[in-house]
Amino acid sequence: MGGGERLLDACTFKVDKIIVKEGIAADEILQQAELNDADAIIMGIRGFGMFKEALIGGTARRVVRRSAIPVKVIRLPE
């Protein structure tokens, strides 16, 4: 079982649907949020690299800067 499947199994909230898209991640996330009239975007980050404690990932940073709706970024367990 992959990491994503383990996290999905551990969710205590209802998952309406899972969308898999190809493209630039930040653009796709923002587009789906708009298409689905989302109230907020929740993102998980892993924090790879030597500056992982100080910086969030590039995709999360782009989404936070460009989103018109609230974005919550959560550090996932390693």
mmJSON file of the N, C-alpha and C atoms, coordinates in Angstrom:
{"data_MODEL":{"atom_site":{
"group_PDB":["ATOM","ATOM","ATOM","ATOM","ATOM","ATOM","ATOM","ATOM","ATOM","ATOM","ATOM","ATOM","ATOM","ATOM","ATOM","ATOM","ATOM","ATOM","ATOM","ATOM","ATOM","ATOM","ATOM","ATOM","ATOM","ATOM","ATOM","ATOM","ATOM","ATOM","ATOM","ATOM","ATOM","ATOM","ATOM","ATOM","ATOM","ATOM","ATOM","ATOM","ATOM","ATOM","ATOM","ATOM","ATOM","ATOM","ATOM","ATOM","ATOM","ATOM","ATOM","ATOM","ATOM","ATOM","ATOM","ATOM","ATOM","ATOM","ATOM","ATOM","ATOM","ATOM","ATOM","ATOM","ATOM","ATOM","ATOM","ATOM","ATOM","ATOM","ATOM","ATOM","ATOM","ATOM","ATOM","ATOM","ATOM","ATOM","ATOM","ATOM","ATOM","ATOM","ATOM","ATOM","ATOM","ATOM","ATOM","ATOM","ATOM","ATOM","ATOM","ATOM","ATOM","ATOM","ATOM","ATOM","ATOM","ATOM","ATOM","ATOM","ATOM","ATOM","ATOM","ATOM","ATOM","ATOM","ATOM","ATOM","ATOM","ATOM","ATOM","ATOM","ATOM","ATOM","ATOM","ATOM","ATOM","ATOM","ATOM","ATOM","ATOM","ATOM","ATOM","ATOM","ATOM","ATOM","ATOM","ATOM","ATOM","ATOM","ATOM","ATOM","ATOM","ATOM","ATOM","ATOM","ATOM","ATOM","ATOM","ATOM","ATOM","ATOM","ATOM","ATOM","ATOM","ATOM","ATOM","ATOM","ATOM","ATOM","ATOM","ATOM","ATOM","ATOM","ATOM","ATOM","ATOM","ATOM","ATOM","ATOM","ATOM","ATOM","ATOM","ATOM","ATOM","ATOM","ATOM","ATOM","ATOM","ATOM","ATOM","ATOM","ATOM","ATOM","ATOM","ATOM","ATOM","ATOM","ATOM","ATOM","ATOM","ATOM","ATOM","ATOM","ATOM","ATOM","ATOM","ATOM","ATOM","ATOM","ATOM","ATOM","ATOM","ATOM","ATOM","ATOM","ATOM","ATOM","ATOM","ATOM","ATOM","ATOM","ATOM","ATOM","ATOM","ATOM","ATOM","ATOM","ATOM","ATOM","ATOM","ATOM","ATOM","ATOM","ATOM","ATOM","ATOM","ATOM","ATOM","ATOM","ATOM","ATOM","ATOM","ATOM","ATOM","ATOM","ATOM","ATOM","ATOM","ATOM","ATOM","ATOM","ATOM","ATOM"],
"id":[1,2,3,4,5,6,7,8,9,10,11,12,13,14,15,16,17,18,19,20,21,22,23,24,25,26,27,28,29,30,31,32,33,34,35,36,37,38,39,40,41,42,43,44,45,46,47,48,49,50,51,52,53,54,55,56,57,58,59,60,61,62,63,64,65,66,67,68,69,70,71,72,73,74,75,76,77,78,79,80,81,82,83,84,85,86,87,88,89,90,91,92,93,94,95,96,97,98,99,100,101,102,103,104,105,106,107,108,109,110,111,112,113,114,115,116,117,118,119,120,121,122,123,124,125,126,127,128,129,130,131,132,133,134,135,136,137,138,139,140,141,142,143,144,145,146,147,148,149,150,151,152,153,154,155,156,157,158,159,160,161,162,163,164,165,166,167,168,169,170,171,172,173,174,175,176,177,178,179,180,181,182,183,184,185,186,187,188,189,190,191,192,193,194,195,196,197,198,199,200,201,202,203,204,205,206,207,208,209,210,211,212,213,214,215,216,217,218,219,220,221,222,223,224,225,226,227,228,229,230,231,232,233,234],
"type_symbol":["N","C","C","N","C","C","N","C","C","N","C","C","N","C","C","N","C","C","N","C","C","N","C","C","N","C","C","N","C","C","N","C","C","N","C","C","N","C","C","N","C","C","N","C","C","N","C","C","N","C","C","N","C","C","N","C","C","N","C","C","N","C","C","N","C","C","N","C","C","N","C","C","N","C","C","N","C","C","N","C","C","N","C","C","N","C","C","N","C","C","N","C","C","N","C","C","N","C","C","N","C","C","N","C","C","N","C","C","N","C","C","N","C","C","N","C","C","N","C","C","N","C","C","N","C","C","N","C","C","N","C","C","N","C","C","N","C","C","N","C","C","N","C","C","N","C","C","N","C","C","N","C","C","N","C","C","N","C","C","N","C","C","N","C","C","N","C","C","N","C","C","N","C","C","N","C","C","N","C","C","N","C","C","N","C","C","N","C","C","N","C","C","N","C","C","N","C","C","N","C","C","N","C","C","N","C","C","N","C","C","N","C","C","N","C","C","N","C","C","N","C","C","N","C","C","N","C","C","N","C","C","N","C","C"],
"label_atom_id":["N","CA","C","N","CA","C","N","CA","C","N","CA","C","N","CA","C","N","CA","C","N","CA","C","N","CA","C","N","CA","C","N","CA","C","N","CA","C","N","CA","C","N","CA","C","N","CA","C","N","CA","C","N","CA","C","N","CA","C","N","CA","C","N","CA","C","N","CA","C","N","CA","C","N","CA","C","N","CA","C","N","CA","C","N","CA","C","N","CA","C","N","CA","C","N","CA","C","N","CA","C","N","CA","C","N","CA","C","N","CA","C","N","CA","C","N","CA","C","N","CA","C","N","CA","C","N","CA","C","N","CA","C","N","CA","C","N","CA","C","N","CA","C","N","CA","C","N","CA","C","N","CA","C","N","CA","C","N","CA","C","N","CA","C","N","CA","C","N","CA","C","N","CA","C","N","CA","C","N","CA","C","N","CA","C","N","CA","C","N","CA","C","N","CA","C","N","CA","C","N","CA","C","N","CA","C","N","CA","C","N","CA","C","N","CA","C","N","CA","C","N","CA","C","N","CA","C","N","CA","C","N","CA","C","N","CA","C","N","CA","C","N","CA","C","N","CA","C","N","CA","C","N","CA","C","N","CA","C","N","CA","C","N","CA","C","N","CA","C","N","CA","C"],
"label_alt_id":[null,null,null,null,null,null,null,null,null,null,null,null,null,null,null,null,null,null,null,null,null,null,null,null,null,null,null,null,null,null,null,null,null,null,null,null,null,null,null,null,null,null,null,null,null,null,null,null,null,null,null,null,null,null,null,null,null,null,null,null,null,null,null,null,null,null,null,null,null,null,null,null,null,null,null,null,null,null,null,null,null,null,null,null,null,null,null,null,null,null,null,null,null,null,null,null,null,null,null,null,null,null,null,null,null,null,null,null,null,null,null,null,null,null,null,null,null,null,null,null,null,null,null,null,null,null,null,null,null,null,null,null,null,null,null,null,null,null,null,null,null,null,null,null,null,null,null,null,null,null,null,null,null,null,null,null,null,null,null,null,null,null,null,null,null,null,null,null,null,null,null,null,null,null,null,null,null,null,null,null,null,null,null,null,null,null,null,null,null,null,null,null,null,null,null,null,null,null,null,null,null,null,null,null,null,null,null,null,null,null,null,null,null,null,null,null,null,null,null,null,null,null,null,null,null,null,null,null,null,null,null,null,null,null],
"label_comp_id":["MET","MET","MET","GLY","GLY","GLY","GLY","GLY","GLY","GLY","GLY","GLY","GLU","GLU","GLU","ARG","ARG","ARG","LEU","LEU","LEU","LEU","LEU","LEU","ASP","ASP","ASP","ALA","ALA","ALA","CYS","CYS","CYS","THR","THR","THR","PHE","PHE","PHE","LYS","LYS","LYS","VAL","VAL","VAL","ASP","ASP","ASP","LYS","LYS","LYS","ILE","ILE","ILE","ILE","ILE","ILE","VAL","VAL","VAL","LYS","LYS","LYS","GLU","GLU","GLU","GLY","GLY","GLY","ILE","ILE","ILE","ALA","ALA","ALA","ALA","ALA","ALA","ASP","ASP","ASP","GLU","GLU","GLU","ILE","ILE","ILE","LEU","LEU","LEU","GLN","GLN","GLN","GLN","GLN","GLN","ALA","ALA","ALA","GLU","GLU","GLU","LEU","LEU","LEU","ASN","ASN","ASN","ASP","ASP","ASP","ALA","ALA","ALA","ASP","ASP","ASP","ALA","ALA","ALA","ILE","ILE","ILE","ILE","ILE","ILE","MET","MET","MET","GLY","GLY","GLY","ILE","ILE","ILE","ARG","ARG","ARG","GLY","GLY","GLY","PHE","PHE","PHE","GLY","GLY","GLY","MET","MET","MET","PHE","PHE","PHE","LYS","LYS","LYS","GLU","GLU","GLU","ALA","ALA","ALA","LEU","LEU","LEU","ILE","ILE","ILE","GLY","GLY","GLY","GLY","GLY","GLY","THR","THR","THR","ALA","ALA","ALA","ARG","ARG","ARG","ARG","ARG","ARG","VAL","VAL","VAL","VAL","VAL","VAL","ARG","ARG","ARG","ARG","ARG","ARG","SER","SER","SER","ALA","ALA","ALA","ILE","ILE","ILE","PRO","PRO","PRO","VAL","VAL","VAL","LYS","LYS","LYS","VAL","VAL","VAL","ILE","ILE","ILE","ARG","ARG","ARG","LEU","LEU","LEU","PRO","PRO","PRO","GLU","GLU","GLU"],
"label_asym_id":["A","A","A","A","A","A","A","A","A","A","A","A","A","A","A","A","A","A","A","A","A","A","A","A","A","A","A","A","A","A","A","A","A","A","A","A","A","A","A","A","A","A","A","A","A","A","A","A","A","A","A","A","A","A","A","A","A","A","A","A","A","A","A","A","A","A","A","A","A","A","A","A","A","A","A","A","A","A","A","A","A","A","A","A","A","A","A","A","A","A","A","A","A","A","A","A","A","A","A","A","A","A","A","A","A","A","A","A","A","A","A","A","A","A","A","A","A","A","A","A","A","A","A","A","A","A","A","A","A","A","A","A","A","A","A","A","A","A","A","A","A","A","A","A","A","A","A","A","A","A","A","A","A","A","A","A","A","A","A","A","A","A","A","A","A","A","A","A","A","A","A","A","A","A","A","A","A","A","A","A","A","A","A","A","A","A","A","A","A","A","A","A","A","A","A","A","A","A","A","A","A","A","A","A","A","A","A","A","A","A","A","A","A","A","A","A","A","A","A","A","A","A","A","A","A","A","A","A","A","A","A","A","A","A"],
"label_entity_id":["1","1","1","1","1","1","1","1","1","1","1","1","1","1","1","1","1","1","1","1","1","1","1","1","1","1","1","1","1","1","1","1","1","1","1","1","1","1","1","1","1","1","1","1","1","1","1","1","1","1","1","1","1","1","1","1","1","1","1","1","1","1","1","1","1","1","1","1","1","1","1","1","1","1","1","1","1","1","1","1","1","1","1","1","1","1","1","1","1","1","1","1","1","1","1","1","1","1","1","1","1","1","1","1","1","1","1","1","1","1","1","1","1","1","1","1","1","1","1","1","1","1","1","1","1","1","1","1","1","1","1","1","1","1","1","1","1","1","1","1","1","1","1","1","1","1","1","1","1","1","1","1","1","1","1","1","1","1","1","1","1","1","1","1","1","1","1","1","1","1","1","1","1","1","1","1","1","1","1","1","1","1","1","1","1","1","1","1","1","1","1","1","1","1","1","1","1","1","1","1","1","1","1","1","1","1","1","1","1","1","1","1","1","1","1","1","1","1","1","1","1","1","1","1","1","1","1","1","1","1","1","1","1","1"],
"label_seq_id":[1,1,1,2,2,2,3,3,3,4,4,4,5,5,5,6,6,6,7,7,7,8,8,8,9,9,9,10,10,10,11,11,11,12,12,12,13,13,13,14,14,14,15,15,15,16,16,16,17,17,17,18,18,18,19,19,19,20,20,20,21,21,21,22,22,22,23,23,23,24,24,24,25,25,25,26,26,26,27,27,27,28,28,28,29,29,29,30,30,30,31,31,31,32,32,32,33,33,33,34,34,34,35,35,35,36,36,36,37,37,37,38,38,38,39,39,39,40,40,40,41,41,41,42,42,42,43,43,43,44,44,44,45,45,45,46,46,46,47,47,47,48,48,48,49,49,49,50,50,50,51,51,51,52,52,52,53,53,53,54,54,54,55,55,55,56,56,56,57,57,57,58,58,58,59,59,59,60,60,60,61,61,61,62,62,62,63,63,63,64,64,64,65,65,65,66,66,66,67,67,67,68,68,68,69,69,69,70,70,70,71,71,71,72,72,72,73,73,73,74,74,74,75,75,75,76,76,76,77,77,77,78,78,78],
"pdbx_PDB_ins_code":[null,null,null,null,null,null,null,null,null,null,null,null,null,null,null,null,null,null,null,null,null,null,null,null,null,null,null,null,null,null,null,null,null,null,null,null,null,null,null,null,null,null,null,null,null,null,null,null,null,null,null,null,null,null,null,null,null,null,null,null,null,null,null,null,null,null,null,null,null,null,null,null,null,null,null,null,null,null,null,null,null,null,null,null,null,null,null,null,null,null,null,null,null,null,null,null,null,null,null,null,null,null,null,null,null,null,null,null,null,null,null,null,null,null,null,null,null,null,null,null,null,null,null,null,null,null,null,null,null,null,null,null,null,null,null,null,null,null,null,null,null,null,null,null,null,null,null,null,null,null,null,null,null,null,null,null,null,null,null,null,null,null,null,null,null,null,null,null,null,null,null,null,null,null,null,null,null,null,null,null,null,null,null,null,null,null,null,null,null,null,null,null,null,null,null,null,null,null,null,null,null,null,null,null,null,null,null,null,null,null,null,null,null,null,null,null,null,null,null,null,null,null,null,null,null,null,null,null,null,null,null,null,null,null],
"Cartn_x":[0.85,0.0,0.897,0.653,1.452,1.162,2.03,1.873,0.557,0.153,-1.105,-2.305,-2.269,-3.38,-3.464,-2.306,-2.296,-2.898,-2.525,-3.077,-4.575,-5.027,-6.456,-7.223,-6.666,-7.314,-7.4,-6.45,-6.419,-7.323,-7.867,-8.715,-9.972,-10.337,-11.561,-12.669,-12.429,-13.434,-13.875,-14.993,-15.542,-14.808,-14.389,-13.741,-14.782,-15.101,-16.099,-15.565,-14.34,-13.741,-12.246,-11.551,-10.113,-9.894,-9.154,-8.904,-7.419,-7.079,-5.693,-5.542,-4.641,-4.426,-2.948,-2.644,-1.272,-1.126,0.045,0.297,1.124,1.131,1.841,0.967,1.507,0.71,-0.043,0.624,-0.043,-1.19,-0.967,-2.025,-3.222,-2.973,-4.059,-4.842,-4.138,-4.808,-5.717,-5.203,-5.996,-7.183,-6.96,-8.047,-9.157,-8.789,-9.797,-10.543,-9.851,-10.506,-11.558,-11.228,-12.188,-13.355,-13.049,-14.099,-15.083,-14.586,-15.418,-15.942,-15.752,-16.231,-15.809,-14.524,-13.991,-13.975,-14.192,-14.121,-12.699,-11.873,-10.493,-9.699,-8.386,-7.474,-6.639,-6.586,-5.77,-4.67,-3.413,-2.279,-1.37,-0.851,0.151,1.517,2.53,3.9,4.785,5.865,6.801,8.056,8.449,9.607,10.929,11.205,12.495,13.558,14.794,15.894,16.428,17.582,18.253,17.556,16.696,15.978,14.532,14.265,12.885,12.138,12.82,12.141,11.731,12.431,12.176,11.284,11.258,10.57,9.471,8.445,7.453,7.806,7.227,7.531,7.144,7.756,7.504,6.052,5.43,4.026,3.135,3.327,2.517,2.71,3.943,4.226,3.498,3.52,2.829,1.311,0.75,-0.694,-1.06,-0.312,-0.593,-0.54,0.449,0.613,-0.455,-0.959,-1.878,-3.348,-3.646,-5.017,-5.859,-7.094,-8.053,-8.824,-8.666,-9.346,-8.297,-8.686,-7.723,-7.036,-5.742,-4.942,-4.335,-4.526,-3.903,-2.863,-1.629,-0.528,-0.183,-0.206,0.018,1.244,2.16,3.333,2.917,3.184,2.854,3.922,3.573,4.594,5.604,6.846,7.912,7.927],
"Cartn_y":[-1.168,0.0,1.233,2.183,3.39,4.37,5.381,6.388,7.128,7.469,8.181,7.361,6.063,5.188,5.06,4.988,4.919,6.181,7.346,8.598,8.665,8.209,8.23,7.319,6.152,5.233,5.825,6.682,7.269,8.497,8.98,10.175,9.929,10.92,10.823,11.685,12.271,13.08,12.39,12.823,12.224,12.762,11.856,12.228,12.116,13.243,13.246,12.622,12.995,12.45,12.691,11.915,12.061,12.407,13.47,13.931,13.777,13.133,12.983,13.728,14.708,15.536,15.565,15.853,16.096,17.568,18.101,19.503,20.117,21.437,22.167,22.113,21.524,21.205,22.405,23.531,24.7,25.171,25.193,25.61,24.678,23.376,22.392,22.484,22.68,22.795,24.014,25.146,26.374,26.266,25.626,25.458,24.577,23.47,22.58,23.268,24.065,24.794,25.734,26.405,27.318,26.558,25.492,24.712,24.097,23.722,23.078,24.05,25.352,26.388,26.094,25.769,25.394,26.585,26.307,27.333,27.513,26.466,26.504,25.405,25.532,24.511,24.017,22.702,22.091,21.299,21.59,20.931,20.29,19.122,18.472,18.658,18.885,19.003,18.038,17.629,16.716,17.424,18.529,19.296,18.629,18.357,17.779,18.864,18.506,19.454,19.951,20.63,21.056,22.229,22.94,24.056,23.687,22.412,21.95,22.58,22.963,23.562,25.004,25.684,27.105,27.36,26.466,26.713,25.695,26.116,25.175,24.861,23.815,23.4,24.433,24.322,25.26,25.277,24.117,24.062,24.726,24.394,24.993,26.504,26.96,28.393,29.103,28.51,29.113,29.171,28.091,28.058,29.126,29.223,30.219,31.63,31.912,33.265,33.626,32.648,32.937,32.678,32.028,31.638,32.816,32.857,33.869,33.388,32.102,31.521,31.078,30.851,30.427,29.112,29.028,27.817,27.423,26.171,25.649,24.629,24.794,23.897,23.102,21.781,20.881,20.013,19.966,19.097,17.653,16.8,15.384,14.643,13.545,12.764,12.182,12.105,11.56,10.062],
"Cartn_z":[0.0,0.0,0.0,-0.912,-1.023,0.092,0.226,1.262,1.161,-0.072,-0.263,0.168,-0.116,0.275,1.785,2.463,3.929,4.525,3.979,4.487,4.25,3.074,2.768,3.717,4.02,4.958,6.364,6.727,8.057,8.179,7.078,7.103,7.927,8.706,9.49,8.899,7.743,7.07,5.793,5.261,4.046,2.817,1.946,0.697,-0.408,-1.035,-2.11,-3.379,-3.737,-4.955,-4.938,-5.726,-5.908,-7.375,-7.621,-8.982,-9.269,-10.376,-10.8,-12.118,-12.138,-13.326,-13.666,-14.925,-15.352,-15.647,-15.393,-15.667,-14.555,-14.52,-13.47,-12.22,-11.164,-9.975,-9.421,-9.22,-8.64,-9.528,-10.838,-11.772,-11.702,-11.66,-11.617,-10.306,-9.196,-7.895,-7.882,-8.338,-8.362,-9.32,-10.457,-11.433,-10.859,-10.215,-9.626,-8.49,-7.693,-6.608,-7.18,-8.278,-8.903,-9.541,-10.273,-10.936,-9.943,-8.763,-7.754,-6.703,-6.939,-6.033,-4.587,-4.417,-3.105,-2.149,-0.872,0.169,0.674,0.532,1.014,0.312,0.365,-0.169,1.007,1.19,2.235,1.541,1.877,1.227,2.262,1.933,2.763,2.145,2.979,2.495,3.276,2.658,3.308,3.785,3.16,3.622,3.333,2.055,1.684,1.602,1.803,1.638,2.969,2.887,4.11,4.796,4.088,4.682,4.985,5.169,5.299,6.472,7.516,8.659,8.371,7.484,7.253,6.043,5.103,3.842,3.583,2.894,2.399,0.96,0.415,-0.942,-1.984,-3.148,-4.233,-4.674,-4.775,-5.197,-4.154,-2.891,-1.826,-1.802,-1.962,-1.953,-3.096,-4.285,-5.433,-5.206,-4.656,-4.402,-3.374,-2.287,-1.246,-1.827,-2.645,-3.193,-4.216,-4.957,-6.056,-5.741,-4.637,-4.336,-3.851,-4.324,-3.867,-2.631,-2.275,-1.117,-0.092,1.157,2.174,1.819,2.156,1.938,3.261,3.66,4.875,4.456,4.937,4.601,5.85,5.724,6.859,6.58,7.536,7.392,7.618,6.641,6.739,7.516,8.159,8.881,7.906,8.363,7.505,7.529],
"occupancy":[1.0,1.0,1.0,1.0,1.0,1.0,1.0,1.0,1.0,1.0,1.0,1.0,1.0,1.0,1.0,1.0,1.0,1.0,1.0,1.0,1.0,1.0,1.0,1.0,1.0,1.0,1.0,1.0,1.0,1.0,1.0,1.0,1.0,1.0,1.0,1.0,1.0,1.0,1.0,1.0,1.0,1.0,1.0,1.0,1.0,1.0,1.0,1.0,1.0,1.0,1.0,1.0,1.0,1.0,1.0,1.0,1.0,1.0,1.0,1.0,1.0,1.0,1.0,1.0,1.0,1.0,1.0,1.0,1.0,1.0,1.0,1.0,1.0,1.0,1.0,1.0,1.0,1.0,1.0,1.0,1.0,1.0,1.0,1.0,1.0,1.0,1.0,1.0,1.0,1.0,1.0,1.0,1.0,1.0,1.0,1.0,1.0,1.0,1.0,1.0,1.0,1.0,1.0,1.0,1.0,1.0,1.0,1.0,1.0,1.0,1.0,1.0,1.0,1.0,1.0,1.0,1.0,1.0,1.0,1.0,1.0,1.0,1.0,1.0,1.0,1.0,1.0,1.0,1.0,1.0,1.0,1.0,1.0,1.0,1.0,1.0,1.0,1.0,1.0,1.0,1.0,1.0,1.0,1.0,1.0,1.0,1.0,1.0,1.0,1.0,1.0,1.0,1.0,1.0,1.0,1.0,1.0,1.0,1.0,1.0,1.0,1.0,1.0,1.0,1.0,1.0,1.0,1.0,1.0,1.0,1.0,1.0,1.0,1.0,1.0,1.0,1.0,1.0,1.0,1.0,1.0,1.0,1.0,1.0,1.0,1.0,1.0,1.0,1.0,1.0,1.0,1.0,1.0,1.0,1.0,1.0,1.0,1.0,1.0,1.0,1.0,1.0,1.0,1.0,1.0,1.0,1.0,1.0,1.0,1.0,1.0,1.0,1.0,1.0,1.0,1.0,1.0,1.0,1.0,1.0,1.0,1.0,1.0,1.0,1.0,1.0,1.0,1.0,1.0,1.0,1.0,1.0,1.0,1.0],
"B_iso_or_equiv":[0.0,0.0,0.0,0.0,0.0,0.0,0.0,0.0,0.0,0.0,0.0,0.0,0.0,0.0,0.0,0.0,0.0,0.0,0.0,0.0,0.0,0.0,0.0,0.0,0.0,0.0,0.0,0.0,0.0,0.0,0.0,0.0,0.0,0.0,0.0,0.0,0.0,0.0,0.0,0.0,0.0,0.0,0.0,0.0,0.0,0.0,0.0,0.0,0.0,0.0,0.0,0.0,0.0,0.0,0.0,0.0,0.0,0.0,0.0,0.0,0.0,0.0,0.0,0.0,0.0,0.0,0.0,0.0,0.0,0.0,0.0,0.0,0.0,0.0,0.0,0.0,0.0,0.0,0.0,0.0,0.0,0.0,0.0,0.0,0.0,0.0,0.0,0.0,0.0,0.0,0.0,0.0,0.0,0.0,0.0,0.0,0.0,0.0,0.0,0.0,0.0,0.0,0.0,0.0,0.0,0.0,0.0,0.0,0.0,0.0,0.0,0.0,0.0,0.0,0.0,0.0,0.0,0.0,0.0,0.0,0.0,0.0,0.0,0.0,0.0,0.0,0.0,0.0,0.0,0.0,0.0,0.0,0.0,0.0,0.0,0.0,0.0,0.0,0.0,0.0,0.0,0.0,0.0,0.0,0.0,0.0,0.0,0.0,0.0,0.0,0.0,0.0,0.0,0.0,0.0,0.0,0.0,0.0,0.0,0.0,0.0,0.0,0.0,0.0,0.0,0.0,0.0,0.0,0.0,0.0,0.0,0.0,0.0,0.0,0.0,0.0,0.0,0.0,0.0,0.0,0.0,0.0,0.0,0.0,0.0,0.0,0.0,0.0,0.0,0.0,0.0,0.0,0.0,0.0,0.0,0.0,0.0,0.0,0.0,0.0,0.0,0.0,0.0,0.0,0.0,0.0,0.0,0.0,0.0,0.0,0.0,0.0,0.0,0.0,0.0,0.0,0.0,0.0,0.0,0.0,0.0,0.0,0.0,0.0,0.0,0.0,0.0,0.0,0.0,0.0,0.0,0.0,0.0,0.0],
"pdbx_formal_charge":[null,null,null,null,null,null,null,null,null,null,null,null,null,null,null,null,null,null,null,null,null,null,null,null,null,null,null,null,null,null,null,null,null,null,null,null,null,null,null,null,null,null,null,null,null,null,null,null,null,null,null,null,null,null,null,null,null,null,null,null,null,null,null,null,null,null,null,null,null,null,null,null,null,null,null,null,null,null,null,null,null,null,null,null,null,null,null,null,null,null,null,null,null,null,null,null,null,null,null,null,null,null,null,null,null,null,null,null,null,null,null,null,null,null,null,null,null,null,null,null,null,null,null,null,null,null,null,null,null,null,null,null,null,null,null,null,null,null,null,null,null,null,null,null,null,null,null,null,null,null,null,null,null,null,null,null,null,null,null,null,null,null,null,null,null,null,null,null,null,null,null,null,null,null,null,null,null,null,null,null,null,null,null,null,null,null,null,null,null,null,null,null,null,null,null,null,null,null,null,null,null,null,null,null,null,null,null,null,null,null,null,null,null,null,null,null,null,null,null,null,null,null,null,null,null,null,null,null,null,null,null,null,null,null],
"auth_seq_id":[1,1,1,2,2,2,3,3,3,4,4,4,5,5,5,6,6,6,7,7,7,8,8,8,9,9,9,10,10,10,11,11,11,12,12,12,13,13,13,14,14,14,15,15,15,16,16,16,17,17,17,18,18,18,19,19,19,20,20,20,21,21,21,22,22,22,23,23,23,24,24,24,25,25,25,26,26,26,27,27,27,28,28,28,29,29,29,30,30,30,31,31,31,32,32,32,33,33,33,34,34,34,35,35,35,36,36,36,37,37,37,38,38,38,39,39,39,40,40,40,41,41,41,42,42,42,43,43,43,44,44,44,45,45,45,46,46,46,47,47,47,48,48,48,49,49,49,50,50,50,51,51,51,52,52,52,53,53,53,54,54,54,55,55,55,56,56,56,57,57,57,58,58,58,59,59,59,60,60,60,61,61,61,62,62,62,63,63,63,64,64,64,65,65,65,66,66,66,67,67,67,68,68,68,69,69,69,70,70,70,71,71,71,72,72,72,73,73,73,74,74,74,75,75,75,76,76,76,77,77,77,78,78,78],
"auth_comp_id":["MET","MET","MET","GLY","GLY","GLY","GLY","GLY","GLY","GLY","GLY","GLY","GLU","GLU","GLU","ARG","ARG","ARG","LEU","LEU","LEU","LEU","LEU","LEU","ASP","ASP","ASP","ALA","ALA","ALA","CYS","CYS","CYS","THR","THR","THR","PHE","PHE","PHE","LYS","LYS","LYS","VAL","VAL","VAL","ASP","ASP","ASP","LYS","LYS","LYS","ILE","ILE","ILE","ILE","ILE","ILE","VAL","VAL","VAL","LYS","LYS","LYS","GLU","GLU","GLU","GLY","GLY","GLY","ILE","ILE","ILE","ALA","ALA","ALA","ALA","ALA","ALA","ASP","ASP","ASP","GLU","GLU","GLU","ILE","ILE","ILE","LEU","LEU","LEU","GLN","GLN","GLN","GLN","GLN","GLN","ALA","ALA","ALA","GLU","GLU","GLU","LEU","LEU","LEU","ASN","ASN","ASN","ASP","ASP","ASP","ALA","ALA","ALA","ASP","ASP","ASP","ALA","ALA","ALA","ILE","ILE","ILE","ILE","ILE","ILE","MET","MET","MET","GLY","GLY","GLY","ILE","ILE","ILE","ARG","ARG","ARG","GLY","GLY","GLY","PHE","PHE","PHE","GLY","GLY","GLY","MET","MET","MET","PHE","PHE","PHE","LYS","LYS","LYS","GLU","GLU","GLU","ALA","ALA","ALA","LEU","LEU","LEU","ILE","ILE","ILE","GLY","GLY","GLY","GLY","GLY","GLY","THR","THR","THR","ALA","ALA","ALA","ARG","ARG","ARG","ARG","ARG","ARG","VAL","VAL","VAL","VAL","VAL","VAL","ARG","ARG","ARG","ARG","ARG","ARG","SER","SER","SER","ALA","ALA","ALA","ILE","ILE","ILE","PRO","PRO","PRO","VAL","VAL","VAL","LYS","LYS","LYS","VAL","VAL","VAL","ILE","ILE","ILE","ARG","ARG","ARG","LEU","LEU","LEU","PRO","PRO","PRO","GLU","GLU","GLU"],
"auth_asym_id":["A","A","A","A","A","A","A","A","A","A","A","A","A","A","A","A","A","A","A","A","A","A","A","A","A","A","A","A","A","A","A","A","A","A","A","A","A","A","A","A","A","A","A","A","A","A","A","A","A","A","A","A","A","A","A","A","A","A","A","A","A","A","A","A","A","A","A","A","A","A","A","A","A","A","A","A","A","A","A","A","A","A","A","A","A","A","A","A","A","A","A","A","A","A","A","A","A","A","A","A","A","A","A","A","A","A","A","A","A","A","A","A","A","A","A","A","A","A","A","A","A","A","A","A","A","A","A","A","A","A","A","A","A","A","A","A","A","A","A","A","A","A","A","A","A","A","A","A","A","A","A","A","A","A","A","A","A","A","A","A","A","A","A","A","A","A","A","A","A","A","A","A","A","A","A","A","A","A","A","A","A","A","A","A","A","A","A","A","A","A","A","A","A","A","A","A","A","A","A","A","A","A","A","A","A","A","A","A","A","A","A","A","A","A","A","A","A","A","A","A","A","A","A","A","A","A","A","A","A","A","A","A","A","A"],
"auth_atom_id":["N","CA","C","N","CA","C","N","CA","C","N","CA","C","N","CA","C","N","CA","C","N","CA","C","N","CA","C","N","CA","C","N","CA","C","N","CA","C","N","CA","C","N","CA","C","N","CA","C","N","CA","C","N","CA","C","N","CA","C","N","CA","C","N","CA","C","N","CA","C","N","CA","C","N","CA","C","N","CA","C","N","CA","C","N","CA","C","N","CA","C","N","CA","C","N","CA","C","N","CA","C","N","CA","C","N","CA","C","N","CA","C","N","CA","C","N","CA","C","N","CA","C","N","CA","C","N","CA","C","N","CA","C","N","CA","C","N","CA","C","N","CA","C","N","CA","C","N","CA","C","N","CA","C","N","CA","C","N","CA","C","N","CA","C","N","CA","C","N","CA","C","N","CA","C","N","CA","C","N","CA","C","N","CA","C","N","CA","C","N","CA","C","N","CA","C","N","CA","C","N","CA","C","N","CA","C","N","CA","C","N","CA","C","N","CA","C","N","CA","C","N","CA","C","N","CA","C","N","CA","C","N","CA","C","N","CA","C","N","CA","C","N","CA","C","N","CA","C","N","CA","C","N","CA","C","N","CA","C","N","CA","C","N","CA","C","N","CA","C","N","CA","C"],
"pdbx_PDB_model_num":[1,1,1,1,1,1,1,1,1,1,1,1,1,1,1,1,1,1,1,1,1,1,1,1,1,1,1,1,1,1,1,1,1,1,1,1,1,1,1,1,1,1,1,1,1,1,1,1,1,1,1,1,1,1,1,1,1,1,1,1,1,1,1,1,1,1,1,1,1,1,1,1,1,1,1,1,1,1,1,1,1,1,1,1,1,1,1,1,1,1,1,1,1,1,1,1,1,1,1,1,1,1,1,1,1,1,1,1,1,1,1,1,1,1,1,1,1,1,1,1,1,1,1,1,1,1,1,1,1,1,1,1,1,1,1,1,1,1,1,1,1,1,1,1,1,1,1,1,1,1,1,1,1,1,1,1,1,1,1,1,1,1,1,1,1,1,1,1,1,1,1,1,1,1,1,1,1,1,1,1,1,1,1,1,1,1,1,1,1,1,1,1,1,1,1,1,1,1,1,1,1,1,1,1,1,1,1,1,1,1,1,1,1,1,1,1,1,1,1,1,1,1,1,1,1,1,1,1,1,1,1,1,1,1]
}}}
